[in-house]
């Protein structure tokens, strides 16, 4: 049996594949088991960087003079 794959059929199958991937990703992201991982990752931009070796000095302050 020979199937005639038209461009419309290929586009339709591509749409179904992308939709299934989207639904799978949405379920993975909103899974409550992953909440602690995402809570930790959400705070990564605010994590303190390690202090350099010469961190014993006082931090320089800005002058308030005009």
PDB file of N, CA, C and O in Angstrom:
ATOM      1  N   UNK A   1       0.852  -1.166   0.000  1.00  0.00           N
ATOM      2  CA  UNK A   1       0.000   0.000   0.000  1.00  0.00           C
ATOM      3  C   UNK A   1       0.906   1.240   0.000  1.00  0.00           C
ATOM      4  O   UNK A   1       1.853   1.305   0.784  1.00  0.00           O
ATOM      5  N   UNK A   2       0.638   2.186  -0.835  1.00  0.00           N
ATOM      6  CA  UNK A   2       1.451   3.381  -0.992  1.00  0.00           C
ATOM      7  C   UNK A   2       0.660   4.592  -0.513  1.00  0.00           C
ATOM      8  O   UNK A   2      -0.471   4.821  -0.942  1.00  0.00           O
ATOM      9  N   UNK A   3       1.276   5.366   0.389  1.00  0.00           N
ATOM     10  CA  UNK A   3       0.621   6.568   0.892  1.00  0.00           C
ATOM     11  C   UNK A   3       1.156   7.781   0.147  1.00  0.00           C
ATOM     12  O   UNK A   3       2.364   7.940  -0.028  1.00  0.00           O
ATOM     13  N   UNK A   4       0.255   8.614  -0.279  1.00  0.00           N
ATOM     14  CA  UNK A   4       0.638   9.845  -0.959  1.00  0.00           C
ATOM     15  C   UNK A   4       0.758  10.949   0.092  1.00  0.00           C
ATOM     16  O   UNK A   4      -0.247  11.444   0.602  1.00  0.00           O
ATOM     17  N   UNK A   5       2.001  11.330   0.409  1.00  0.00           N
ATOM     18  CA  UNK A   5       2.243  12.351   1.419  1.00  0.00           C
ATOM     19  C   UNK A   5       2.293  13.726   0.759  1.00  0.00           C
ATOM     20  O   UNK A   5       3.290  14.093   0.139  1.00  0.00           O
ATOM     21  N   UNK A   6       1.239  14.457   0.897  1.00  0.00           N
ATOM     22  CA  UNK A   6       1.214  15.803   0.338  1.00  0.00           C
ATOM     23  C   UNK A   6       1.876  16.766   1.321  1.00  0.00           C
ATOM     24  O   UNK A   6       2.130  16.418   2.474  1.00  0.00           O
ATOM     25  N   UNK A   7       2.148  17.972   0.851  1.00  0.00           N
ATOM     26  CA  UNK A   7       2.776  18.963   1.723  1.00  0.00           C
ATOM     27  C   UNK A   7       1.845  19.343   2.871  1.00  0.00           C
ATOM     28  O   UNK A   7       2.312  19.652   3.967  1.00  0.00           O
ATOM     29  N   UNK A   8       0.540  19.325   2.634  1.00  0.00           N
ATOM     30  CA  UNK A   8      -0.418  19.622   3.699  1.00  0.00           C
ATOM     31  C   UNK A   8      -0.388  18.574   4.795  1.00  0.00           C
ATOM     32  O   UNK A   8      -0.506  18.901   5.976  1.00  0.00           O
ATOM     33  N   UNK A   9      -0.229  17.313   4.409  1.00  0.00           N
ATOM     34  CA  UNK A   9      -0.165  16.229   5.390  1.00  0.00           C
ATOM     35  C   UNK A   9       1.115  16.338   6.224  1.00  0.00           C
ATOM     36  O   UNK A   9       1.087  16.121   7.435  1.00  0.00           O
ATOM     37  N   UNK A  10       2.219  16.669   5.586  1.00  0.00           N
ATOM     38  CA  UNK A  10       3.491  16.820   6.300  1.00  0.00           C
ATOM     39  C   UNK A  10       3.413  17.995   7.268  1.00  0.00           C
ATOM     40  O   UNK A  10       3.883  17.894   8.401  1.00  0.00           O
ATOM     41  N   UNK A  11       2.830  19.101   6.837  1.00  0.00           N
ATOM     42  CA  UNK A  11       2.669  20.256   7.726  1.00  0.00           C
ATOM     43  C   UNK A  11       1.755  19.925   8.897  1.00  0.00           C
ATOM     44  O   UNK A  11       2.005  20.347  10.026  1.00  0.00           O
ATOM     45  N   UNK A  12       0.709  19.178   8.630  1.00  0.00           N
ATOM     46  CA  UNK A  12      -0.209  18.768   9.702  1.00  0.00           C
ATOM     47  C   UNK A  12       0.482  17.891  10.727  1.00  0.00           C
ATOM     48  O   UNK A  12       0.288  18.073  11.929  1.00  0.00           O
ATOM     49  N   UNK A  13       1.287  16.942  10.269  1.00  0.00           N
ATOM     50  CA  UNK A  13       2.026  16.084  11.192  1.00  0.00           C
ATOM     51  C   UNK A  13       3.051  16.892  11.991  1.00  0.00           C
ATOM     52  O   UNK A  13       3.257  16.640  13.178  1.00  0.00           O
ATOM     53  N   UNK A  14       3.685  17.856  11.342  1.00  0.00           N
ATOM     54  CA  UNK A  14       4.622  18.728  12.046  1.00  0.00           C
ATOM     55  C   UNK A  14       3.925  19.526  13.130  1.00  0.00           C
ATOM     56  O   UNK A  14       4.466  19.703  14.221  1.00  0.00           O
ATOM     57  N   UNK A  15       2.731  20.006  12.837  1.00  0.00           N
ATOM     58  CA  UNK A  15       1.955  20.757  13.825  1.00  0.00           C
ATOM     59  C   UNK A  15       1.595  19.879  15.013  1.00  0.00           C
ATOM     60  O   UNK A  15       1.663  20.323  16.160  1.00  0.00           O
ATOM     61  N   UNK A  16       1.213  18.636  14.745  1.00  0.00           N
ATOM     62  CA  UNK A  16       0.871  17.711  15.837  1.00  0.00           C
ATOM     63  C   UNK A  16       2.092  17.434  16.710  1.00  0.00           C
ATOM     64  O   UNK A  16       1.979  17.397  17.935  1.00  0.00           O
ATOM     65  N   UNK A  17       3.253  17.239  16.092  1.00  0.00           N
ATOM     66  CA  UNK A  17       4.477  16.977  16.856  1.00  0.00           C
ATOM     67  C   UNK A  17       4.825  18.167  17.735  1.00  0.00           C
ATOM     68  O   UNK A  17       5.165  17.987  18.904  1.00  0.00           O
ATOM     69  N   UNK A  18       4.747  19.378  17.197  1.00  0.00           N
ATOM     70  CA  UNK A  18       5.068  20.573  17.979  1.00  0.00           C
ATOM     71  C   UNK A  18       4.052  20.764  19.107  1.00  0.00           C
ATOM     72  O   UNK A  18       4.425  21.164  20.210  1.00  0.00           O
ATOM     73  N   UNK A  19       2.783  20.485  18.844  1.00  0.00           N
ATOM     74  CA  UNK A  19       1.759  20.617  19.876  1.00  0.00           C
ATOM     75  C   UNK A  19       2.000  19.627  21.014  1.00  0.00           C
ATOM     76  O   UNK A  19       1.884  19.989  22.185  1.00  0.00           O
ATOM     77  N   UNK A  20       2.330  18.394  20.681  1.00  0.00           N
ATOM     78  CA  UNK A  20       2.600  17.385  21.714  1.00  0.00           C
ATOM     79  C   UNK A  20       3.827  17.793  22.532  1.00  0.00           C
ATOM     80  O   UNK A  20       3.840  17.622  23.751  1.00  0.00           O
ATOM     81  N   UNK A  21       4.853  18.330  21.874  1.00  0.00           N
ATOM     82  CA  UNK A  21       6.042  18.795  22.606  1.00  0.00           C
ATOM     83  C   UNK A  21       5.677  19.955  23.526  1.00  0.00           C
ATOM     84  O   UNK A  21       6.168  20.014  24.653  1.00  0.00           O
ATOM     85  N   UNK A  22       4.838  20.869  23.078  1.00  0.00           N
ATOM     86  CA  UNK A  22       4.413  22.002  23.902  1.00  0.00           C
ATOM     87  C   UNK A  22       3.654  21.530  25.130  1.00  0.00           C
ATOM     88  O   UNK A  22       3.912  22.002  26.238  1.00  0.00           O
ATOM     89  N   UNK A  23       2.729  20.613  24.950  1.00  0.00           N
ATOM     90  CA  UNK A  23       1.952  20.103  26.081  1.00  0.00           C
ATOM     91  C   UNK A  23       2.867  19.374  27.066  1.00  0.00           C
ATOM     92  O   UNK A  23       2.722  19.533  28.278  1.00  0.00           O
ATOM     93  N   UNK A  24       3.804  18.580  26.555  1.00  0.00           N
ATOM     94  CA  UNK A  24       4.739  17.879  27.429  1.00  0.00           C
ATOM     95  C   UNK A  24       5.603  18.848  28.221  1.00  0.00           C
ATOM     96  O   UNK A  24       5.828  18.645  29.414  1.00  0.00           O
ATOM     97  N   UNK A  25       6.087  19.896  27.569  1.00  0.00           N
ATOM     98  CA  UNK A  25       6.902  20.896  28.255  1.00  0.00           C
ATOM     99  C   UNK A  25       6.085  21.642  29.306  1.00  0.00           C
ATOM    100  O   UNK A  25       6.576  21.905  30.404  1.00  0.00           O
ATOM    101  N   UNK A  26       4.851  21.982  28.977  1.00  0.00           N
ATOM    102  CA  UNK A  26       3.993  22.682  29.938  1.00  0.00           C
ATOM    103  C   UNK A  26       3.720  21.801  31.160  1.00  0.00           C
ATOM    104  O   UNK A  26       3.719  22.297  32.287  1.00  0.00           O
ATOM    105  N   UNK A  27       3.492  20.514  30.955  1.00  0.00           N
ATOM    106  CA  UNK A  27       3.266  19.614  32.084  1.00  0.00           C
ATOM    107  C   UNK A  27       4.527  19.474  32.927  1.00  0.00           C
ATOM    108  O   UNK A  27       4.445  19.385  34.152  1.00  0.00           O
ATOM    109  N   UNK A  28       5.687  19.453  32.288  1.00  0.00           N
ATOM    110  CA  UNK A  28       6.940  19.338  33.021  1.00  0.00           C
ATOM    111  C   UNK A  28       7.194  20.590  33.859  1.00  0.00           C
ATOM    112  O   UNK A  28       7.615  20.495  35.012  1.00  0.00           O
ATOM    113  N   UNK A  29       6.938  21.761  33.280  1.00  0.00           N
ATOM    114  CA  UNK A  29       7.200  23.018  33.987  1.00  0.00           C
ATOM    115  C   UNK A  29       6.254  23.200  35.166  1.00  0.00           C
ATOM    116  O   UNK A  29       6.683  23.629  36.237  1.00  0.00           O
ATOM    117  N   UNK A  30       4.987  22.883  34.990  1.00  0.00           N
ATOM    118  CA  UNK A  30       3.999  23.128  36.037  1.00  0.00           C
ATOM    119  C   UNK A  30       3.793  21.938  36.962  1.00  0.00           C
ATOM    120  O   UNK A  30       2.826  21.918  37.724  1.00  0.00           O
ATOM    121  N   UNK A  31       4.680  20.944  36.915  1.00  0.00           N
ATOM    122  CA  UNK A  31       4.619  19.805  37.804  1.00  0.00           C
ATOM    123  C   UNK A  31       5.036  20.261  39.205  1.00  0.00           C
ATOM    124  O   UNK A  31       6.087  20.879  39.371  1.00  0.00           O
ATOM    125  N   UNK A  32       4.214  19.955  40.208  1.00  0.00           N
ATOM    126  CA  UNK A  32       4.495  20.432  41.561  1.00  0.00           C
ATOM    127  C   UNK A  32       5.719  19.760  42.170  1.00  0.00           C
ATOM    128  O   UNK A  32       6.283  20.288  43.128  1.00  0.00           O
ATOM    129  N   UNK A  33       6.147  18.620  41.652  1.00  0.00           N
ATOM    130  CA  UNK A  33       7.341  17.959  42.176  1.00  0.00           C
ATOM    131  C   UNK A  33       8.600  18.767  41.873  1.00  0.00           C
ATOM    132  O   UNK A  33       9.597  18.654  42.587  1.00  0.00           O
ATOM    133  N   UNK A  34       8.561  19.571  40.832  1.00  0.00           N
ATOM    134  CA  UNK A  34       9.735  20.341  40.427  1.00  0.00           C
ATOM    135  C   UNK A  34       9.773  21.726  41.060  1.00  0.00           C
ATOM    136  O   UNK A  34      10.693  22.497  40.788  1.00  0.00           O
ATOM    137  N   UNK A  35       8.820  22.051  41.875  1.00  0.00           N
ATOM    138  CA  UNK A  35       8.744  23.381  42.466  1.00  0.00           C
ATOM    139  C   UNK A  35      10.000  23.768  43.251  1.00  0.00           C
ATOM    140  O   UNK A  35      10.477  24.891  43.088  1.00  0.00           O
ATOM    141  N   UNK A  36      10.559  22.893  44.095  1.00  0.00           N
ATOM    142  CA  UNK A  36      11.780  23.292  44.817  1.00  0.00           C
ATOM    143  C   UNK A  36      12.962  23.574  43.881  1.00  0.00           C
ATOM    144  O   UNK A  36      13.736  24.498  44.128  1.00  0.00           O
ATOM    145  N   UNK A  37      13.104  22.789  42.816  1.00  0.00           N
ATOM    146  CA  UNK A  37      14.192  23.027  41.859  1.00  0.00           C
ATOM    147  C   UNK A  37      14.051  24.392  41.197  1.00  0.00           C
ATOM    148  O   UNK A  37      15.023  25.137  41.070  1.00  0.00           O
ATOM    149  N   UNK A  38      12.840  24.706  40.779  1.00  0.00           N
ATOM    150  CA  UNK A  38      12.611  25.979  40.108  1.00  0.00           C
ATOM    151  C   UNK A  38      12.715  27.144  41.080  1.00  0.00           C
ATOM    152  O   UNK A  38      13.131  28.232  40.682  1.00  0.00           O
ATOM    153  N   UNK A  39      12.348  26.948  42.345  1.00  0.00           N
ATOM    154  CA  UNK A  39      12.487  28.010  43.337  1.00  0.00           C
ATOM    155  C   UNK A  39      13.967  28.343  43.547  1.00  0.00           C
ATOM    156  O   UNK A  39      14.333  29.509  43.691  1.00  0.00           O
ATOM    157  N   UNK A  40      14.804  27.318  43.564  1.00  0.00           N
ATOM    158  CA  UNK A  40      16.244  27.548  43.704  1.00  0.00           C
ATOM    159  C   UNK A  40      16.807  28.226  42.461  1.00  0.00           C
ATOM    160  O   UNK A  40      17.609  29.154  42.570  1.00  0.00           O
ATOM    161  N   UNK A  41      16.397  27.776  41.293  1.00  0.00           N
ATOM    162  CA  UNK A  41      16.897  28.349  40.040  1.00  0.00           C
ATOM    163  C   UNK A  41      16.430  29.790  39.867  1.00  0.00           C
ATOM    164  O   UNK A  41      17.130  30.606  39.268  1.00  0.00           O
ATOM    165  N   UNK A  42      15.251  30.101  40.391  1.00  0.00           N
ATOM    166  CA  UNK A  42      14.713  31.450  40.270  1.00  0.00           C
ATOM    167  C   UNK A  42      15.581  32.466  41.023  1.00  0.00           C
ATOM    168  O   UNK A  42      15.624  33.638  40.649  1.00  0.00           O
ATOM    169  N   UNK A  43      16.267  32.026  42.077  1.00  0.00           N
ATOM    170  CA  UNK A  43      17.077  32.922  42.891  1.00  0.00           C
ATOM    171  C   UNK A  43      18.543  32.964  42.464  1.00  0.00           C
ATOM    172  O   UNK A  43      19.323  33.712  43.053  1.00  0.00           O
ATOM    173  N   UNK A  44      18.936  32.192  41.470  1.00  0.00           N
ATOM    174  CA  UNK A  44      20.334  32.160  41.046  1.00  0.00           C
ATOM    175  C   UNK A  44      20.894  33.522  40.634  1.00  0.00           C
ATOM    176  O   UNK A  44      22.052  33.796  40.949  1.00  0.00           O
ATOM    177  N   UNK A  45      20.152  34.386  39.954  1.00  0.00           N
ATOM    178  CA  UNK A  45      20.735  35.688  39.597  1.00  0.00           C
ATOM    179  C   UNK A  45      21.090  36.544  40.819  1.00  0.00           C
ATOM    180  O   UNK A  45      21.901  37.464  40.716  1.00  0.00           O
ATOM    181  N   UNK A  46      20.493  36.248  41.957  1.00  0.00           N
ATOM    182  CA  UNK A  46      20.738  37.044  43.153  1.00  0.00           C
ATOM    183  C   UNK A  46      21.743  36.397  44.101  1.00  0.00           C
ATOM    184  O   UNK A  46      22.017  36.929  45.177  1.00  0.00           O
ATOM    185  N   UNK A  47      22.287  35.260  43.706  1.00  0.00           N
ATOM    186  CA  UNK A  47      23.244  34.563  44.568  1.00  0.00           C
ATOM    187  C   UNK A  47      24.505  35.402  44.719  1.00  0.00           C
ATOM    188  O   UNK A  47      24.950  36.050  43.771  1.00  0.00           O
ATOM    189  N   UNK A  48      25.067  35.384  45.897  1.00  0.00           N
ATOM    190  CA  UNK A  48      26.291  36.147  46.156  1.00  0.00           C
ATOM    191  C   UNK A  48      27.466  35.478  45.468  1.00  0.00           C
ATOM    192  O   UNK A  48      27.598  34.254  45.461  1.00  0.00           O
ATOM    193  N   UNK A  49      28.307  36.308  44.898  1.00  0.00           N
ATOM    194  CA  UNK A  49      29.515  35.786  44.296  1.00  0.00           C
ATOM    195  C   UNK A  49      30.537  35.580  45.403  1.00  0.00           C
ATOM    196  O   UNK A  49      30.487  36.268  46.423  1.00  0.00           O
ATOM    197  N   UNK A  50      31.463  34.645  45.220  1.00  0.00           N
ATOM    198  CA  UNK A  50      32.484  34.453  46.257  1.00  0.00           C
ATOM    199  C   UNK A  50      33.349  35.703  46.397  1.00  0.00           C
ATOM    200  O   UNK A  50      33.660  36.376  45.414  1.00  0.00           O
ATOM    201  N   UNK A  51      33.719  35.989  47.606  1.00  0.00           N
ATOM    202  CA  UNK A  51      34.512  37.177  47.881  1.00  0.00           C
ATOM    203  C   UNK A  51      35.950  36.972  47.422  1.00  0.00           C
ATOM    204  O   UNK A  51      36.483  35.870  47.551  1.00  0.00           O
ATOM    205  N   UNK A  52      36.585  38.009  46.891  1.00  0.00           N
ATOM    206  CA  UNK A  52      38.001  37.880  46.525  1.00  0.00           C
ATOM    207  C   UNK A  52      38.872  37.807  47.781  1.00  0.00           C
ATOM    208  O   UNK A  52      38.400  38.045  48.892  1.00  0.00           O
ATOM    209  N   UNK A  53      40.138  37.477  47.588  1.00  0.00           N
ATOM    210  CA  UNK A  53      41.054  37.314  48.720  1.00  0.00           C
ATOM    211  C   UNK A  53      41.276  38.622  49.485  1.00  0.00           C
ATOM    212  O   UNK A  53      41.499  38.590  50.695  1.00  0.00           O
ATOM    213  N   UNK A  54      41.221  39.760  48.808  1.00  0.00           N
ATOM    214  CA  UNK A  54      41.463  41.047  49.463  1.00  0.00           C
ATOM    215  C   UNK A  54      40.164  41.705  49.926  1.00  0.00           C
ATOM    216  O   UNK A  54      40.034  42.928  49.866  1.00  0.00           O
ATOM    217  N   UNK A  55      39.220  40.915  50.379  1.00  0.00           N
ATOM    218  CA  UNK A  55      37.915  41.442  50.794  1.00  0.00           C
ATOM    219  C   UNK A  55      37.933  41.971  52.212  1.00  0.00           C
ATOM    220  O   UNK A  55      36.887  42.353  52.738  1.00  0.00           O
ATOM    221  N   UNK A  56      39.098  42.004  52.844  1.00  0.00           N
ATOM    222  CA  UNK A  56      39.163  42.481  54.223  1.00  0.00           C
ATOM    223  C   UNK A  56      39.124  44.003  54.302  1.00  0.00           C
ATOM    224  O   UNK A  56      38.914  44.557  55.381  1.00  0.00           O
ATOM    225  N   UNK A  57      39.324  44.689  53.173  1.00  0.00           N
ATOM    226  CA  UNK A  57      39.288  46.145  53.164  1.00  0.00           C
ATOM    227  C   UNK A  57      37.855  46.635  53.268  1.00  0.00           C
ATOM    228  O   UNK A  57      36.900  45.932  52.935  1.00  0.00           O
ATOM    229  N   UNK A  58      37.743  47.859  53.740  1.00  0.00           N
ATOM    230  CA  UNK A  58      36.429  48.497  53.790  1.00  0.00           C
ATOM    231  C   UNK A  58      35.981  48.805  52.365  1.00  0.00           C
ATOM    232  O   UNK A  58      36.803  49.215  51.545  1.00  0.00           O
ATOM    233  N   UNK A  59      34.720  48.622  52.052  1.00  0.00           N
ATOM    234  CA  UNK A  59      34.267  48.979  50.711  1.00  0.00           C
ATOM    235  C   UNK A  59      34.291  50.497  50.525  1.00  0.00           C
ATOM    236  O   UNK A  59      33.992  51.253  51.450  1.00  0.00           O
ATOM    237  N   UNK A  60      34.645  50.919  49.336  1.00  0.00           N
ATOM    238  CA  UNK A  60      34.704  52.351  49.057  1.00  0.00           C
ATOM    239  C   UNK A  60      33.283  52.900  48.975  1.00  0.00           C
ATOM    240  O   UNK A  60      32.380  52.256  48.441  1.00  0.00           O
ATOM    241  N   UNK A  61      33.107  54.096  49.512  1.00  0.00           N
ATOM    242  CA  UNK A  61      31.784  54.725  49.481  1.00  0.00           C
ATOM    243  C   UNK A  61      31.804  55.877  48.487  1.00  0.00           C
ATOM    244  O   UNK A  61      32.867  56.409  48.168  1.00  0.00           O
ATOM    245  N   UNK A  62      30.680  56.244  48.019  1.00  0.00           N
ATOM    246  CA  UNK A  62      30.564  57.365  47.088  1.00  0.00           C
ATOM    247  C   UNK A  62      30.631  58.688  47.837  1.00  0.00           C
ATOM    248  O   UNK A  62      30.196  58.802  48.984  1.00  0.00           O
ATOM    249  N   UNK A  63      31.161  59.635  47.188  1.00  0.00           N
ATOM    250  CA  UNK A  63      31.207  60.973  47.769  1.00  0.00           C
ATOM    251  C   UNK A  63      29.839  61.624  47.586  1.00  0.00           C
ATOM    252  O   UNK A  63      29.197  61.465  46.547  1.00  0.00           O
ATOM    253  N   UNK A  64      29.404  62.354  48.601  1.00  0.00           N
ATOM    254  CA  UNK A  64      28.128  63.051  48.495  1.00  0.00           C
ATOM    255  C   UNK A  64      28.309  64.519  48.129  1.00  0.00           C
ATOM    256  O   UNK A  64      27.341  65.277  48.067  1.00  0.00           O
ATOM    257  N   UNK A  65      29.571  64.915  47.884  1.00  0.00           N
ATOM    258  CA  UNK A  65      29.836  66.303  47.504  1.00  0.00           C
ATOM    259  C   UNK A  65      29.425  66.527  46.054  1.00  0.00           C
ATOM    260  O   UNK A  65      29.562  65.635  45.217  1.00  0.00           O
ATOM    261  N   UNK A  66      28.915  67.735  45.759  1.00  0.00           N
ATOM    262  CA  UNK A  66      28.537  68.025  44.359  1.00  0.00           C
ATOM    263  C   UNK A  66      29.721  68.219  43.446  1.00  0.00           C
ATOM    264  O   UNK A  66      29.546  68.467  42.253  1.00  0.00           O
TER     265      UNK A  66
END
